[in-house]
Amino acid sequence: MSPKTKRKVETICLLSGIWFIVALPLPWIINDPDVSQQQLTVIIQMVALISIPFVALAVAWTLKPELTHNS
């Protein structure tokens, strides 16, 4: 793997990791005993689905940085 490709892969992994680490623990911030396990599962699924476009944008902008420039 070339150094440029390796750096891109590392950047993509870092961005994805940061996003999921920040986004997925959100349900546990609300430490409410009235919240059921089923509700927490739904919240986790919603946060994960919402995260997908942001991770995809990070990957696209890492692979094709010219997409971020205005003409």
CHARMM-style PDB file with segment names, atoms N, HN, CA, C and O in Angstrom:
ATOM      1  N   MET     1       0.857  -1.173   0.000  1.00  0.00      PROA
ATOM      2  CA  MET     1       0.000   0.000   0.000  1.00  0.00      PROA
ATOM      3  C   MET     1       0.901   1.234   0.000  1.00  0.00      PROA
ATOM      4  O   MET     1       1.850   1.320   0.780  1.00  0.00      PROA
ATOM      5  N   SER     2       0.600   2.173  -0.869  1.00  0.00      PROA
ATOM      6  HN  SER     2      -0.171   2.104  -1.502  1.00  0.00      PROA
ATOM      7  CA  SER     2       1.412   3.386  -0.963  1.00  0.00      PROA
ATOM      8  C   SER     2       1.175   4.266   0.268  1.00  0.00      PROA
ATOM      9  O   SER     2       0.131   4.165   0.913  1.00  0.00      PROA
ATOM     10  N   PRO     3       2.139   5.123   0.591  1.00  0.00      PROA
ATOM     11  CA  PRO     3       1.971   5.995   1.764  1.00  0.00      PROA
ATOM     12  C   PRO     3       0.749   6.907   1.664  1.00  0.00      PROA
ATOM     13  O   PRO     3       0.098   7.194   2.668  1.00  0.00      PROA
ATOM     14  N   LYS     4       0.439   7.364   0.438  1.00  0.00      PROA
ATOM     15  HN  LYS     4       0.968   7.131  -0.379  1.00  0.00      PROA
ATOM     16  CA  LYS     4      -0.726   8.238   0.263  1.00  0.00      PROA
ATOM     17  C   LYS     4      -2.022   7.483   0.553  1.00  0.00      PROA
ATOM     18  O   LYS     4      -2.911   8.004   1.227  1.00  0.00      PROA
ATOM     19  N   THR     5      -2.127   6.252   0.043  1.00  0.00      PROA
ATOM     20  HN  THR     5      -1.405   5.829  -0.504  1.00  0.00      PROA
ATOM     21  CA  THR     5      -3.311   5.436   0.286  1.00  0.00      PROA
ATOM     22  C   THR     5      -3.420   5.081   1.765  1.00  0.00      PROA
ATOM     23  O   THR     5      -4.511   5.093   2.335  1.00  0.00      PROA
ATOM     24  N   LYS     6      -2.287   4.766   2.377  1.00  0.00      PROA
ATOM     25  HN  LYS     6      -1.401   4.756   1.913  1.00  0.00      PROA
ATOM     26  CA  LYS     6      -2.291   4.418   3.801  1.00  0.00      PROA
ATOM     27  C   LYS     6      -2.764   5.604   4.639  1.00  0.00      PROA
ATOM     28  O   LYS     6      -3.517   5.426   5.597  1.00  0.00      PROA
ATOM     29  N   ARG     7      -2.332   6.798   4.287  1.00  0.00      PROA
ATOM     30  HN  ARG     7      -1.721   6.943   3.509  1.00  0.00      PROA
ATOM     31  CA  ARG     7      -2.752   7.996   5.020  1.00  0.00      PROA
ATOM     32  C   ARG     7      -4.251   8.238   4.856  1.00  0.00      PROA
ATOM     33  O   ARG     7      -4.928   8.616   5.813  1.00  0.00      PROA
ATOM     34  N   LYS     8      -4.772   8.022   3.644  1.00  0.00      PROA
ATOM     35  HN  LYS     8      -4.223   7.715   2.867  1.00  0.00      PROA
ATOM     36  CA  LYS     8      -6.210   8.186   3.421  1.00  0.00      PROA
ATOM     37  C   LYS     8      -7.010   7.196   4.258  1.00  0.00      PROA
ATOM     38  O   LYS     8      -8.020   7.558   4.861  1.00  0.00      PROA
ATOM     39  N   VAL     9      -6.557   5.948   4.292  1.00  0.00      PROA
ATOM     40  HN  VAL     9      -5.736   5.654   3.802  1.00  0.00      PROA
ATOM     41  CA  VAL     9      -7.250   4.919   5.075  1.00  0.00      PROA
ATOM     42  C   VAL     9      -7.218   5.281   6.561  1.00  0.00      PROA
ATOM     43  O   VAL     9      -8.222   5.147   7.259  1.00  0.00      PROA
ATOM     44  N   GLU    10      -6.068   5.736   7.034  1.00  0.00      PROA
ATOM     45  HN  GLU    10      -5.252   5.845   6.467  1.00  0.00      PROA
ATOM     46  CA  GLU    10      -5.965   6.139   8.440  1.00  0.00      PROA
ATOM     47  C   GLU    10      -6.890   7.313   8.753  1.00  0.00      PROA
ATOM     48  O   GLU    10      -7.518   7.342   9.811  1.00  0.00      PROA
ATOM     49  N   THR    11      -6.978   8.276   7.845  1.00  0.00      PROA
ATOM     50  HN  THR    11      -6.467   8.253   6.985  1.00  0.00      PROA
ATOM     51  CA  THR    11      -7.852   9.428   8.055  1.00  0.00      PROA
ATOM     52  C   THR    11      -9.317   9.005   8.085  1.00  0.00      PROA
ATOM     53  O   THR    11     -10.081   9.461   8.936  1.00  0.00      PROA
ATOM     54  N   ILE    12      -9.703   8.142   7.165  1.00  0.00      PROA
ATOM     55  HN  ILE    12      -9.082   7.772   6.474  1.00  0.00      PROA
ATOM     56  CA  ILE    12     -11.080   7.653   7.127  1.00  0.00      PROA
ATOM     57  C   ILE    12     -11.408   6.900   8.410  1.00  0.00      PROA
ATOM     58  O   ILE    12     -12.472   7.111   8.993  1.00  0.00      PROA
ATOM     59  N   CYS    13     -10.524   6.039   8.851  1.00  0.00      PROA
ATOM     60  HN  CYS    13      -9.660   5.867   8.377  1.00  0.00      PROA
ATOM     61  CA  CYS    13     -10.752   5.292  10.097  1.00  0.00      PROA
ATOM     62  C   CYS    13     -10.844   6.236  11.292  1.00  0.00      PROA
ATOM     63  O   CYS    13     -11.690   6.053  12.168  1.00  0.00      PROA
ATOM     64  N   LEU    14      -9.979   7.241  11.328  1.00  0.00      PROA
ATOM     65  HN  LEU    14      -9.291   7.390  10.617  1.00  0.00      PROA
ATOM     66  CA  LEU    14     -10.009   8.196  12.428  1.00  0.00      PROA
ATOM     67  C   LEU    14     -11.318   8.972  12.454  1.00  0.00      PROA
ATOM     68  O   LEU    14     -11.940   9.106  13.508  1.00  0.00      PROA
ATOM     69  N   LEU    15     -11.741   9.484  11.300  1.00  0.00      PROA
ATOM     70  HN  LEU    15     -11.235   9.376  10.444  1.00  0.00      PROA
ATOM     71  CA  LEU    15     -13.001  10.236  11.242  1.00  0.00      PROA
ATOM     72  C   LEU    15     -14.198   9.363  11.616  1.00  0.00      PROA
ATOM     73  O   LEU    15     -15.084   9.797  12.352  1.00  0.00      PROA
ATOM     74  N   SER    16     -14.218   8.140  11.108  1.00  0.00      PROA
ATOM     75  HN  SER    16     -13.498   7.787  10.510  1.00  0.00      PROA
ATOM     76  CA  SER    16     -15.324   7.231  11.436  1.00  0.00      PROA
ATOM     77  C   SER    16     -15.322   6.900  12.920  1.00  0.00      PROA
ATOM     78  O   SER    16     -16.371   6.905  13.566  1.00  0.00      PROA
ATOM     79  N   GLY    17     -14.164   6.618  13.449  1.00  0.00      PROA
ATOM     80  HN  GLY    17     -13.313   6.614  12.925  1.00  0.00      PROA
ATOM     81  CA  GLY    17     -14.058   6.289  14.875  1.00  0.00      PROA
ATOM     82  C   GLY    17     -14.498   7.426  15.764  1.00  0.00      PROA
ATOM     83  O   GLY    17     -15.240   7.222  16.725  1.00  0.00      PROA
ATOM     84  N   ILE    18     -14.041   8.629  15.446  1.00  0.00      PROA
ATOM     85  HN  ILE    18     -13.438   8.794  14.665  1.00  0.00      PROA
ATOM     86  CA  ILE    18     -14.425   9.792  16.255  1.00  0.00      PROA
ATOM     87  C   ILE    18     -15.937   9.995  16.213  1.00  0.00      PROA
ATOM     88  O   ILE    18     -16.564  10.240  17.243  1.00  0.00      PROA
ATOM     89  N   TRP    19     -16.521   9.891  15.013  1.00  0.00      PROA
ATOM     90  HN  TRP    19     -16.011   9.691  14.176  1.00  0.00      PROA
ATOM     91  CA  TRP    19     -17.962  10.118  14.909  1.00  0.00      PROA
ATOM     92  C   TRP    19     -18.744   9.088  15.720  1.00  0.00      PROA
ATOM     93  O   TRP    19     -19.652   9.452  16.467  1.00  0.00      PROA
ATOM     94  N   PHE    20     -18.403   7.815  15.582  1.00  0.00      PROA
ATOM     95  HN  PHE    20     -17.666   7.520  14.975  1.00  0.00      PROA
ATOM     96  CA  PHE    20     -19.151   6.787  16.300  1.00  0.00      PROA
ATOM     97  C   PHE    20     -18.902   6.842  17.799  1.00  0.00      PROA
ATOM     98  O   PHE    20     -19.814   6.572  18.582  1.00  0.00      PROA
ATOM     99  N   ILE    21     -17.694   7.184  18.215  1.00  0.00      PROA
ATOM    100  HN  ILE    21     -16.954   7.403  17.580  1.00  0.00      PROA
ATOM    101  CA  ILE    21     -17.414   7.300  19.646  1.00  0.00      PROA
ATOM    102  C   ILE    21     -18.211   8.447  20.249  1.00  0.00      PROA
ATOM    103  O   ILE    21     -18.689   8.351  21.379  1.00  0.00      PROA
ATOM    104  N   VAL    22     -18.353   9.532  19.495  1.00  0.00      PROA
ATOM    105  HN  VAL    22     -17.965   9.610  18.576  1.00  0.00      PROA
ATOM    106  CA  VAL    22     -19.110  10.677  19.999  1.00  0.00      PROA
ATOM    107  C   VAL    22     -20.609  10.415  19.945  1.00  0.00      PROA
ATOM    108  O   VAL    22     -21.335  10.788  20.867  1.00  0.00      PROA
ATOM    109  N   ALA    23     -21.082   9.776  18.876  1.00  0.00      PROA
ATOM    110  HN  ALA    23     -20.492   9.473  18.127  1.00  0.00      PROA
ATOM    111  CA  ALA    23     -22.521   9.652  18.659  1.00  0.00      PROA
ATOM    112  C   ALA    23     -23.162   8.493  19.416  1.00  0.00      PROA
ATOM    113  O   ALA    23     -24.251   8.653  19.967  1.00  0.00      PROA
ATOM    114  N   LEU    24     -22.521   7.345  19.456  1.00  0.00      PROA
ATOM    115  HN  LEU    24     -21.636   7.215  19.008  1.00  0.00      PROA
ATOM    116  CA  LEU    24     -23.188   6.168  20.006  1.00  0.00      PROA
ATOM    117  C   LEU    24     -23.387   6.170  21.521  1.00  0.00      PROA
ATOM    118  O   LEU    24     -24.380   5.607  21.979  1.00  0.00      PROA
ATOM    119  N   PRO    25     -22.511   6.763  22.321  1.00  0.00      PROA
ATOM    120  CA  PRO    25     -22.777   6.758  23.770  1.00  0.00      PROA
ATOM    121  C   PRO    25     -23.877   7.722  24.222  1.00  0.00      PROA
ATOM    122  O   PRO    25     -24.179   7.777  25.414  1.00  0.00      PROA
ATOM    123  N   LEU    26     -24.473   8.468  23.320  1.00  0.00      PROA
ATOM    124  HN  LEU    26     -24.228   8.423  22.352  1.00  0.00      PROA
ATOM    125  CA  LEU    26     -25.482   9.443  23.715  1.00  0.00      PROA
ATOM    126  C   LEU    26     -26.604   8.879  24.575  1.00  0.00      PROA
ATOM    127  O   LEU    26     -27.012   9.543  25.528  1.00  0.00      PROA
ATOM    128  N   PRO    27     -27.123   7.694  24.292  1.00  0.00      PROA
ATOM    129  CA  PRO    27     -28.209   7.196  25.148  1.00  0.00      PROA
ATOM    130  C   PRO    27     -27.803   6.992  26.606  1.00  0.00      PROA
ATOM    131  O   PRO    27     -28.651   7.062  27.496  1.00  0.00      PROA
ATOM    132  N   TRP    28     -26.542   6.745  26.856  1.00  0.00      PROA
ATOM    133  HN  TRP    28     -25.854   6.688  26.132  1.00  0.00      PROA
ATOM    134  CA  TRP    28     -26.123   6.493  28.232  1.00  0.00      PROA
ATOM    135  C   TRP    28     -25.874   7.774  29.000  1.00  0.00      PROA
ATOM    136  O   TRP    28     -25.718   7.747  30.220  1.00  0.00      PROA
ATOM    137  N   ILE    29     -25.836   8.899  28.296  1.00  0.00      PROA
ATOM    138  HN  ILE    29     -25.963   8.921  27.304  1.00  0.00      PROA
ATOM    139  CA  ILE    29     -25.706  10.179  28.978  1.00  0.00      PROA
ATOM    140  C   ILE    29     -26.973  10.440  29.786  1.00  0.00      PROA
ATOM    141  O   ILE    29     -26.921  10.990  30.886  1.00  0.00      PROA
ATOM    142  N   ILE    30     -28.098  10.041  29.230  1.00  0.00      PROA
ATOM    143  HN  ILE    30     -28.140   9.595  28.336  1.00  0.00      PROA
ATOM    144  CA  ILE    30     -29.375  10.183  29.931  1.00  0.00      PROA
ATOM    145  C   ILE    30     -29.532   8.948  30.809  1.00  0.00      PROA
ATOM    146  O   ILE    30     -29.980   7.898  30.347  1.00  0.00      PROA
ATOM    147  N   ASN    31     -29.168   9.078  32.047  1.00  0.00      PROA
ATOM    148  HN  ASN    31     -28.804   9.931  32.423  1.00  0.00      PROA
ATOM    149  CA  ASN    31     -29.211   7.940  32.964  1.00  0.00      PROA
ATOM    150  C   ASN    31     -30.554   7.942  33.704  1.00  0.00      PROA
ATOM    151  O   ASN    31     -30.620   8.176  34.911  1.00  0.00      PROA
ATOM    152  N   ASP    32     -31.595   7.680  32.958  1.00  0.00      PROA
ATOM    153  HN  ASP    32     -31.541   7.491  31.978  1.00  0.00      PROA
ATOM    154  CA  ASP    32     -32.942   7.705  33.498  1.00  0.00      PROA
ATOM    155  C   ASP    32     -33.434   6.277  33.701  1.00  0.00      PROA
ATOM    156  O   ASP    32     -33.518   5.514  32.739  1.00  0.00      PROA
ATOM    157  N   PRO    33     -33.760   5.902  34.936  1.00  0.00      PROA
ATOM    158  CA  PRO    33     -34.216   4.527  35.174  1.00  0.00      PROA
ATOM    159  C   PRO    33     -35.566   4.213  34.528  1.00  0.00      PROA
ATOM    160  O   PRO    33     -35.934   3.045  34.403  1.00  0.00      PROA
ATOM    161  N   ASP    34     -36.307   5.249  34.116  1.00  0.00      PROA
ATOM    162  HN  ASP    34     -36.008   6.198  34.218  1.00  0.00      PROA
ATOM    163  CA  ASP    34     -37.608   5.014  33.495  1.00  0.00      PROA
ATOM    164  C   ASP    34     -37.503   4.622  32.020  1.00  0.00      PROA
ATOM    165  O   ASP    34     -38.484   4.184  31.420  1.00  0.00      PROA
ATOM    166  N   VAL    35     -36.317   4.781  31.442  1.00  0.00      PROA
ATOM    167  HN  VAL    35     -35.520   5.137  31.930  1.00  0.00      PROA
ATOM    168  CA  VAL    35     -36.127   4.445  30.033  1.00  0.00      PROA
ATOM    169  C   VAL    35     -35.892   2.939  29.925  1.00  0.00      PROA
ATOM    170  O   VAL    35     -35.009   2.386  30.581  1.00  0.00      PROA
ATOM    171  N   SER    36     -36.687   2.297  29.095  1.00  0.00      PROA
ATOM    172  HN  SER    36     -37.404   2.747  28.562  1.00  0.00      PROA
ATOM    173  CA  SER    36     -36.579   0.841  28.970  1.00  0.00      PROA
ATOM    174  C   SER    36     -35.459   0.461  28.008  1.00  0.00      PROA
ATOM    175  O   SER    36     -34.949   1.302  27.268  1.00  0.00      PROA
ATOM    176  N   GLN    37     -35.088  -0.803  28.028  1.00  0.00      PROA
ATOM    177  HN  GLN    37     -35.502  -1.486  28.630  1.00  0.00      PROA
ATOM    178  CA  GLN    37     -34.060  -1.325  27.140  1.00  0.00      PROA
ATOM    179  C   GLN    37     -34.489  -1.199  25.676  1.00  0.00      PROA
ATOM    180  O   GLN    37     -33.665  -0.921  24.805  1.00  0.00      PROA
ATOM    181  N   GLN    38     -35.758  -1.402  25.416  1.00  0.00      PROA
ATOM    182  HN  GLN    38     -36.428  -1.628  26.123  1.00  0.00      PROA
ATOM    183  CA  GLN    38     -36.257  -1.293  24.045  1.00  0.00      PROA
ATOM    184  C   GLN    38     -36.105   0.145  23.532  1.00  0.00      PROA
ATOM    185  O   GLN    38     -35.754   0.351  22.371  1.00  0.00      PROA
ATOM    186  N   GLN    39     -36.363   1.124  24.378  1.00  0.00      PROA
ATOM    187  HN  GLN    39     -36.649   0.957  25.322  1.00  0.00      PROA
ATOM    188  CA  GLN    39     -36.209   2.517  23.972  1.00  0.00      PROA
ATOM    189  C   GLN    39     -34.746   2.844  23.682  1.00  0.00      PROA
ATOM    190  O   GLN    39     -34.448   3.543  22.714  1.00  0.00      PROA
ATOM    191  N   LEU    40     -33.828   2.340  24.519  1.00  0.00      PROA
ATOM    192  HN  LEU    40     -34.070   1.771  25.306  1.00  0.00      PROA
ATOM    193  CA  LEU    40     -32.409   2.566  24.283  1.00  0.00      PROA
ATOM    194  C   LEU    40     -31.960   1.929  22.973  1.00  0.00      PROA
ATOM    195  O   LEU    40     -31.158   2.511  22.243  1.00  0.00      PROA
ATOM    196  N   THR    41     -32.468   0.746  22.674  1.00  0.00      PROA
ATOM    197  HN  THR    41     -33.119   0.273  23.267  1.00  0.00      PROA
ATOM    198  CA  THR    41     -32.120   0.072  21.424  1.00  0.00      PROA
ATOM    199  C   THR    41     -32.568   0.902  20.224  1.00  0.00      PROA
ATOM    200  O   THR    41     -31.828   1.047  19.251  1.00  0.00      PROA
ATOM    201  N   VAL    42     -33.769   1.440  20.296  1.00  0.00      PROA
ATOM    202  HN  VAL    42     -34.370   1.322  21.086  1.00  0.00      PROA
ATOM    203  CA  VAL    42     -34.279   2.275  19.201  1.00  0.00      PROA
ATOM    204  C   VAL    42     -33.424   3.533  19.053  1.00  0.00      PROA
ATOM    205  O   VAL    42     -33.113   3.938  17.933  1.00  0.00      PROA
ATOM    206  N   ILE    43     -33.048   4.146  20.153  1.00  0.00      PROA
ATOM    207  HN  ILE    43     -33.301   3.818  21.063  1.00  0.00      PROA
ATOM    208  CA  ILE    43     -32.219   5.354  20.101  1.00  0.00      PROA
ATOM    209  C   ILE    43     -30.867   5.045  19.469  1.00  0.00      PROA
ATOM    210  O   ILE    43     -30.382   5.809  18.635  1.00  0.00      PROA
ATOM    211  N   ILE    44     -30.262   3.938  19.860  1.00  0.00      PROA
ATOM    212  HN  ILE    44     -30.656   3.317  20.538  1.00  0.00      PROA
ATOM    213  CA  ILE    44     -28.963   3.554  19.298  1.00  0.00      PROA
ATOM    214  C   ILE    44     -29.082   3.322  17.789  1.00  0.00      PROA
ATOM    215  O   ILE    44     -28.218   3.753  17.025  1.00  0.00      PROA
ATOM    216  N   GLN    45     -30.132   2.655  17.367  1.00  0.00      PROA
ATOM    217  HN  GLN    45     -30.834   2.305  17.987  1.00  0.00      PROA
ATOM    218  CA  GLN    45     -30.331   2.416  15.936  1.00  0.00      PROA
ATOM    219  C   GLN    45     -30.522   3.725  15.179  1.00  0.00      PROA
ATOM    220  O   GLN    45     -29.990   3.891  14.081  1.00  0.00      PROA
ATOM    221  N   MET    46     -31.276   4.654  15.757  1.00  0.00      PROA
ATOM    222  HN  MET    46     -31.708   4.520  16.649  1.00  0.00      PROA
ATOM    223  CA  MET    46     -31.500   5.943  15.102  1.00  0.00      PROA
ATOM    224  C   MET    46     -30.194   6.724  14.976  1.00  0.00      PROA
ATOM    225  O   MET    46     -29.913   7.295  13.922  1.00  0.00      PROA
ATOM    226  N   VAL    47     -29.409   6.754  16.027  1.00  0.00      PROA
ATOM    227  HN  VAL    47     -29.638   6.290  16.884  1.00  0.00      PROA
ATOM    228  CA  VAL    47     -28.134   7.478  15.995  1.00  0.00      PROA
ATOM    229  C   VAL    47     -27.199   6.848  14.963  1.00  0.00      PROA
ATOM    230  O   VAL    47     -26.505   7.560  14.238  1.00  0.00      PROA
ATOM    231  N   ALA    48     -27.181   5.528  14.898  1.00  0.00      PROA
ATOM    232  HN  ALA    48     -27.745   4.950  15.488  1.00  0.00      PROA
ATOM    233  CA  ALA    48     -26.329   4.849  13.919  1.00  0.00      PROA
ATOM    234  C   ALA    48     -26.758   5.180  12.496  1.00  0.00      PROA
ATOM    235  O   ALA    48     -25.912   5.441  11.641  1.00  0.00      PROA
ATOM    236  N   LEU    49     -28.057   5.171  12.232  1.00  0.00      PROA
ATOM    237  HN  LEU    49     -28.745   4.959  12.927  1.00  0.00      PROA
ATOM    238  CA  LEU    49     -28.544   5.506  10.892  1.00  0.00      PROA
ATOM    239  C   LEU    49     -28.267   6.962  10.525  1.00  0.00      PROA
ATOM    240  O   LEU    49     -27.943   7.268   9.377  1.00  0.00      PROA
ATOM    241  N   ILE    50     -28.394   7.842  11.489  1.00  0.00      PROA
ATOM    242  HN  ILE    50     -28.657   7.593  12.421  1.00  0.00      PROA
ATOM    243  CA  ILE    50     -28.110   9.247  11.236  1.00  0.00      PROA
ATOM    244  C   ILE    50     -26.618   9.453  10.976  1.00  0.00      PROA
ATOM    245  O   ILE    50     -26.245  10.364  10.238  1.00  0.00      PROA
ATOM    246  N   SER    51     -25.778   8.638  11.560  1.00  0.00      PROA
ATOM    247  HN  SER    51     -26.082   7.898  12.160  1.00  0.00      PROA
ATOM    248  CA  SER    51     -24.328   8.773  11.414  1.00  0.00      PROA
ATOM    249  C   SER    51     -23.835   8.364  10.029  1.00  0.00      PROA
ATOM    250  O   SER    51     -22.801   8.858   9.580  1.00  0.00      PROA
ATOM    251  N   ILE    52     -24.540   7.488   9.354  1.00  0.00      PROA
ATOM    252  HN  ILE    52     -25.380   7.087   9.719  1.00  0.00      PROA
ATOM    253  CA  ILE    52     -24.064   6.945   8.071  1.00  0.00      PROA
ATOM    254  C   ILE    52     -23.773   8.046   7.044  1.00  0.00      PROA
ATOM    255  O   ILE    52     -22.700   8.009   6.441  1.00  0.00      PROA
ATOM    256  N   PRO    53     -24.657   9.021   6.807  1.00  0.00      PROA
ATOM    257  CA  PRO    53     -24.334  10.047   5.802  1.00  0.00      PROA
ATOM    258  C   PRO    53     -23.100  10.875   6.153  1.00  0.00      PROA
ATOM    259  O   PRO    53     -22.339  11.261   5.266  1.00  0.00      PROA
ATOM    260  N   PHE    54     -22.901  11.149   7.435  1.00  0.00      PROA
ATOM    261  HN  PHE    54     -23.520  10.836   8.156  1.00  0.00      PROA
ATOM    262  CA  PHE    54     -21.745  11.942   7.838  1.00  0.00      PROA
ATOM    263  C   PHE    54     -20.442  11.182   7.608  1.00  0.00      PROA
ATOM    264  O   PHE    54     -19.453  11.761   7.159  1.00  0.00      PROA
ATOM    265  N   VAL    55     -20.442   9.913   7.909  1.00  0.00      PROA
ATOM    266  HN  VAL    55     -21.246   9.442   8.274  1.00  0.00      PROA
ATOM    267  CA  VAL    55     -19.262   9.095   7.660  1.00  0.00      PROA
ATOM    268  C   VAL    55     -19.023   8.974   6.159  1.00  0.00      PROA
ATOM    269  O   VAL    55     -17.879   9.020   5.707  1.00  0.00      PROA
ATOM    270  N   ALA    56     -20.091   8.819   5.388  1.00  0.00      PROA
ATOM    271  HN  ALA    56     -21.021   8.781   5.755  1.00  0.00      PROA
ATOM    272  CA  ALA    56     -19.947   8.730   3.932  1.00  0.00      PROA
ATOM    273  C   ALA    56     -19.377  10.028   3.358  1.00  0.00      PROA
ATOM    274  O   ALA    56     -18.531   9.990   2.463  1.00  0.00      PROA
ATOM    275  N   LEU    57     -19.828  11.162   3.860  1.00  0.00      PROA
ATOM    276  HN  LEU    57     -20.515  11.193   4.586  1.00  0.00      PROA
ATOM    277  CA  LEU    57     -19.272  12.437   3.406  1.00  0.00      PROA
ATOM    278  C   LEU    57     -17.800  12.564   3.762  1.00  0.00      PROA
ATOM    279  O   LEU    57     -17.007  13.042   2.951  1.00  0.00      PROA
ATOM    280  N   ALA    58     -17.427  12.144   4.957  1.00  0.00      PROA
ATOM    281  HN  ALA    58     -18.072  11.756   5.616  1.00  0.00      PROA
ATOM    282  CA  ALA    58     -16.019  12.196   5.358  1.00  0.00      PROA
ATOM    283  C   ALA    58     -15.168  11.328   4.440  1.00  0.00      PROA
ATOM    284  O   ALA    58     -14.074  11.727   4.041  1.00  0.00      PROA
ATOM    285  N   VAL    59     -15.664  10.156   4.109  1.00  0.00      PROA
ATOM    286  HN  VAL    59     -16.552   9.832   4.433  1.00  0.00      PROA
ATOM    287  CA  VAL    59     -14.930   9.267   3.213  1.00  0.00      PROA
ATOM    288  C   VAL    59     -14.832   9.885   1.823  1.00  0.00      PROA
ATOM    289  O   VAL    59     -13.757   9.884   1.223  1.00  0.00      PROA
ATOM    290  N   ALA    60     -15.929  10.407   1.310  1.00  0.00      PROA
ATOM    291  HN  ALA    60     -16.802  10.408   1.797  1.00  0.00      PROA
ATOM    292  CA  ALA    60     -15.924  11.002  -0.031  1.00  0.00      PROA
ATOM    293  C   ALA    60     -14.985  12.201  -0.092  1.00  0.00      PROA
ATOM    294  O   ALA    60     -14.232  12.344  -1.056  1.00  0.00      PROA
ATOM    295  N   TRP    61     -15.016  13.056   0.910  1.00  0.00      PROA
ATOM    296  HN  TRP    61     -15.628  12.941   1.693  1.00  0.00      PROA
ATOM    297  CA  TRP    61     -14.166  14.237   0.902  1.00  0.00      PROA
ATOM    298  C   TRP    61     -12.697  13.870   1.103  1.00  0.00      PROA
ATOM    299  O   TRP    61     -11.811  14.586   0.637  1.00  0.00      PROA
ATOM    300  N   THR    62     -12.433  12.762   1.793  1.00  0.00      PROA
ATOM    301  HN  THR    62     -13.153  12.180   2.171  1.00  0.00      PROA
ATOM    302  CA  THR    62     -11.054  12.313   1.945  1.00  0.00      PROA
ATOM    303  C   THR    62     -10.527  11.759   0.635  1.00  0.00      PROA
ATOM    304  O   THR    62      -9.381  12.014   0.266  1.00  0.00      PROA
ATOM    305  N   LEU    63     -11.357  11.003  -0.072  1.00  0.00      PROA
ATOM    306  HN  LEU    63     -12.289  10.796   0.227  1.00  0.00      PROA
ATOM    307  CA  LEU    63     -10.918  10.393  -1.328  1.00  0.00      PROA
ATOM    308  C   LEU    63     -10.896  11.393  -2.475  1.00  0.00      PROA
ATOM    309  O   LEU    63     -10.040  11.307  -3.355  1.00  0.00      PROA
ATOM    310  N   LYS    64     -11.825  12.335  -2.475  1.00  0.00      PROA
ATOM    311  HN  LYS    64     -12.521  12.405  -1.760  1.00  0.00      PROA
ATOM    312  CA  LYS    64     -11.916  13.336  -3.548  1.00  0.00      PROA
ATOM    313  C   LYS    64     -12.010  14.730  -2.931  1.00  0.00      PROA
ATOM    314  O   LYS    64     -13.103  15.290  -2.856  1.00  0.00      PROA
ATOM    315  N   PRO    65     -10.897  15.300  -2.491  1.00  0.00      PROA
ATOM    316  CA  PRO    65     -10.953  16.615  -1.825  1.00  0.00      PROA
ATOM    317  C   PRO    65     -11.437  17.731  -2.742  1.00  0.00      PROA
ATOM    318  O   PRO    65     -11.881  18.771  -2.255  1.00  0.00      PROA
ATOM    319  N   GLU    66     -11.363  17.544  -4.049  1.00  0.00      PROA
ATOM    320  HN  GLU    66     -11.003  16.699  -4.445  1.00  0.00      PROA
ATOM    321  CA  GLU    66     -11.840  18.586  -4.955  1.00  0.00      PROA
ATOM    322  C   GLU    66     -13.339  18.798  -4.854  1.00  0.00      PROA
ATOM    323  O   GLU    66     -13.843  19.815  -5.330  1.00  0.00      PROA
ATOM    324  N   LEU    67     -14.070  17.867  -4.250  1.00  0.00      PROA
ATOM    325  HN  LEU    67     -13.661  17.040  -3.863  1.00  0.00      PROA
ATOM    326  CA  LEU    67     -15.515  18.029  -4.061  1.00  0.00      PROA
ATOM    327  C   LEU    67     -15.845  19.133  -3.054  1.00  0.00      PROA
ATOM    328  O   LEU    67     -16.962  19.649  -3.043  1.00  0.00      PROA
ATOM    329  N   THR    68     -14.886  19.491  -2.217  1.00  0.00      PROA
ATOM    330  HN  THR    68     -13.978  19.072  -2.225  1.00  0.00      PROA
ATOM    331  CA  THR    68     -15.145  20.496  -1.189  1.00  0.00      PROA
ATOM    332  C   THR    68     -14.861  21.906  -1.659  1.00  0.00      PROA
ATOM    333  O   THR    68     -15.235  22.863  -0.981  1.00  0.00      PROA
ATOM    334  N   HSD    69     -14.211  22.064  -2.798  1.00  0.00      PROA
ATOM    335  HN  HSD    69     -13.907  21.287  -3.349  1.00  0.00      PROA
ATOM    336  CA  HSD    69     -13.844  23.401  -3.281  1.00  0.00      PROA
ATOM    337  C   HSD    69     -14.990  24.027  -4.062  1.00  0.00      PROA
ATOM    338  O   HSD    69     -15.679  23.364  -4.837  1.00  0.00      PROA
ATOM    339  N   ASN    70     -15.171  25.310  -3.838  1.00  0.00      PROA
ATOM    340  HN  ASN    70     -14.611  25.849  -3.208  1.00  0.00      PROA
ATOM    341  CA  ASN    70     -16.184  26.055  -4.593  1.00  0.00      PROA
ATOM    342  C   ASN    70     -15.570  26.519  -5.904  1.00  0.00      PROA
ATOM    343  O   ASN    70     -14.389  26.863  -5.959  1.00  0.00      PROA
ATOM    344  N   SER    71     -16.371  26.528  -6.951  1.00  0.00      PROA
ATOM    345  HN  SER    71     -17.330  26.249  -6.906  1.00  0.00      PROA
ATOM    346  CA  SER    71     -15.878  26.961  -8.263  1.00  0.00      PROA
ATOM    347  C   SER    71     -15.952  28.458  -8.414  1.00  0.00      PROA
ATOM    348  OT1 SER    71     -15.578  28.993  -9.458  1.00  0.00      PROA
TER     349      SER     71
END
